[in-house]
Amino acid sequence: MRKQLFHRLIPRPAGGAYQGYHLAGFIEASDAIRNGSASPELQEARLSLKKQYEKTSIAGINFGEIYADFD
């Protein structure tokens, strides 16, 4: 449900810009969890984003390495 809402509100950019939205969401969830807001929804969103995009590479940038830095 939230993912569908997110995709309706945010225009669908191409390529790396789209990945940037997912990375920003992952970082936001990671920060919230680290700051004490460890709701099950945040945990699930963070894990889902990481699993879905950790093998992505755009313009030589390995997003899996970036996601791993937040573990």
C-alpha positions in Angstrom: 0.0 0.0 0.0 2.7 2.5 1.0 4.8 1.6 -2.0 1.9 2.2 -4.3 1.2 5.6 -2.7 4.9 6.5 -3.0 4.9 5.6 -6.7 1.8 7.7 -7.4 3.2 10.8 -5.6 6.7 10.7 -7.0 7.2 11.1 -10.8 9.0 8.1 -12.3 12.4 9.3 -13.3 14.7 7.1 -15.4 17.7 5.1 -14.3 19.8 6.3 -11.5 17.5 9.0 -10.4 14.8 6.4 -9.6 17.4 4.4 -7.6 18.2 7.5 -5.7 14.6 7.7 -4.4 14.9 4.2 -3.1 18.3 4.8 -1.5 17.0 8.0 0.2 14.1 6.0 1.6 16.4 3.3 2.9 18.7 5.9 4.5 15.7 7.6 6.1 14.4 4.3 7.5 17.9 3.4 8.8 18.2 6.8 10.6 14.8 6.5 12.1 15.5 3.0 13.4 18.9 4.1 14.7 17.1 7.0 16.5 14.7 4.7 18.3 11.7 4.5 15.9 12.1 0.8 15.3 8.5 0.1 14.2 7.9 -3.2 12.3 6.9 -1.2 9.2 10.2 0.7 9.2 12.2 -2.5 9.7 10.2 -4.2 6.9 10.6 -1.2 4.5 14.4 -1.1 5.2 14.9 -4.8 4.6 12.7 -4.8 1.5 14.5 -1.9 -0.1 17.9 -3.4 0.6 17.0 -6.8 -0.8 15.4 -5.4 -3.9 18.2 -3.0 -4.8 21.4 -4.3 -3.2 22.6 -5.9 -6.5 22.0 -2.8 -8.5 24.8 -1.1 -10.2 24.4 2.2 -12.2 27.2 4.1 -13.9 29.8 1.9 -12.0 28.2 2.6 -8.6 27.6 -0.5 -6.6 24.5 0.2 -4.5 25.0 -3.0 -2.5 28.1 -1.5 -1.0 26.3 1.6 -0.1 23.4 -0.4 1.6 26.0 -2.5 3.4 27.5 0.7 5.0 24.3 1.1 6.9 24.3 -2.4 8.5 
